[in-house]
Amino acid sequence: MFEGWDAAVLARAQFAFTMSFHIVFPAFTIGLASYLAVLEGLWLWTGREVFINLFNYWLKIFAVTFGMGVVSGIVMSYQFGTNWSVFADKTGPVIGPLMAYEVLTAFFLEAGFLGVMLFGLERVGHRLHFLATLMVATGTLISAFWILSANSWMQTPAGYAINADGQFIAADWLKVIFNPSFPYRLVHMVLAAYLTTSLVVGAVGAFHLWRDQHLPGARVMFSMAMWMATLVAPIQILAGDQHGLNTLEHQPTKIMAMEGHYESHKDGAPLILFGLPDQAAGKVKYAVEIPKLGSLILKHSPDAPMAGLDTVPRENWPPVPITFWSFRVMVGLGFLILGLGLFSLWNRWRGTLYQSRLLHMFAMAMGPAGFMAVLAGWITTETGRQPFTVYGLLRTVESASPLAAPAVASSLIAFVIVYFTVFTTGVVYLLRLMAAPPHRGEEGPRGDIPARAAGITPAAGTVTGGAV
């Protein structure tokens, strides 16, 4: 099955596989935790029963998703010691403390309040319970802060020195944490998490409105989700544009791969909409392009020169076909999300938000789009960094453990079998929960539901996505 693959390629495949399963869960739980805090706050403020019914409805889904995120996230940190021991040794003095900070802040915050949030609504008082919900939501954001700081340092390393043993050490922790790409990537990821959650909530609301347009819970959740898509999608597009400009400054080779610019353009680069990148030939075949628009977008001048991969040694080229297409998938889904928000706004103005079958079909079809966009964005940023784990400083092939290929292949096969078995079961259970509409007197999670999540590690996990 993996004949001809060396240990480093297999280790990358294993990290990519497990990371792809894991990342969708924190992307959902970060947004869902904040949504739960909003629902409970609205209930305490207005006293409307529909908000507490929706809170309890989505709290059960949060508990299961949180547990699945923990299970998939635990594996990630072990791979640093098994498949990527050289990377762990070289970057440990920098990456290790950042992960420890996540445990000391996000983990303790979530572990301390998660059990209260899940099972304490009628035990600790409503205000204290709301505080617990806020703390869990804050914990997910803090977790994202530290994990993205670690990953961003690998993308745009700063504030480091190299000791006599060849290890990266922190010379300035503020520069390490707030490295050049970190603020852009943090904003981009958190907004992506909120949009991912809004699309799932909107799809569930649309599904139940399709069957009964008068369900109060479905109407409220669908309206809230569509407002989120309407307001956040354009902000996300702007944030993505700023992130792209930052990437052009600090990781120009990645931008060349994303744009398919094998060749330099002295008088303005085109925007290649579609085409077939040919890594061996060093060109994009059958390119459909708009002249000079690439320079206009990236440098705000249609005649601005743009360097291409012909200025970069071939051994430092990223895998252009993967990076090129994953970027277009992410951008295309982003504009579809914007289209859904605008279409919902038009129906809201017409007074048909809860009656439009076309809108509800569109919302249901877009339910998985957030997860797909997050995956596409992660693939773009990680493959675009290749062939380095620490951009420009530590190559991927030099980061792998000295293992034989069969040893890595056997663990990869085991992961594939276990993950598909366990997570297929979990997703089926989640879909069953979502298939039932929220109703009056909705109960929250009980101690006997799957994924007893109280007091366990945060859903974001200790993940940097480093080796893919």
Sequence and secondary structure as in RCSB ss.txt:
>XXXX:A:sequence
MFEGWDAAVLARAQFAFTMSFHIVFPAFTIGLASYLAVLEGLWLWTGREVFINLFNYWLKIFAVTFGMGVVSGIV
MSYQFGTNWSVFADKTGPVIGPLMAYEVLTAFFLEAGFLGVMLFGLERVGHRLHFLATLMVATGTLISAFWILSA
NSWMQTPAGYAINADGQFIAADWLKVIFNPSFPYRLVHMVLAAYLTTSLVVGAVGAFHLWRDQHLPGARVMFSMA
MWMATLVAPIQILAGDQHGLNTLEHQPTKIMAMEGHYESHKDGAPLILFGLPDQAAGKVKYAVEIPKLGSLILKH
SPDAPMAGLDTVPRENWPPVPITFWSFRVMVGLGFLILGLGLFSLWNRWRGTLYQSRLLHMFAMAMGPAGFMAVL
AGWITTETGRQPFTVYGLLRTVESASPLAAPAVASSLIAFVIVYFTVFTTGVVYLLRLMAAPPHRGEEGPRGDIP
ARAAGITPAAGTVTGGAV
>XXXX:A:secstr
  TT  HHHHHHHHHHHHHHHHHHHHHHHHHHHHHHHHHHHHHHHH  HHHHHHHHHHHHHHHHHHHHHHHHHHH
HHHHHHHT HHHHHHHHHHHHHHHHHHIIIIIHHHHHHHHHHHH TTTS HHHHHHHHHHHHHHHHHHHHHHHHH
HHHHHS  SEEE TTS EEES HHHHHT TTHHHHHHHHHHHHHHHHHHHHHHHHHHHHHH TT HHHHHHHHHH
HHHHHHHHHHHHHHHHHHHHHHHHH HHHHHHHHT  S BTT   EEEEEEEETTTTEEEEEEEETTHHHHHHHS
 TT  B  GGGS GGG   HHHHHHHHHHHHHHHHHHHHHHHHHHHHHHHT TTT HHHHHHHHHTTTHHHHHHH
HHHHHHHHTTTTEEETTTEESTTTS S  HHHHHHHHHHHHHHHHHHHHHHHHHHHHHHHS   TT     TTSS
S  TT   TT S   TT 
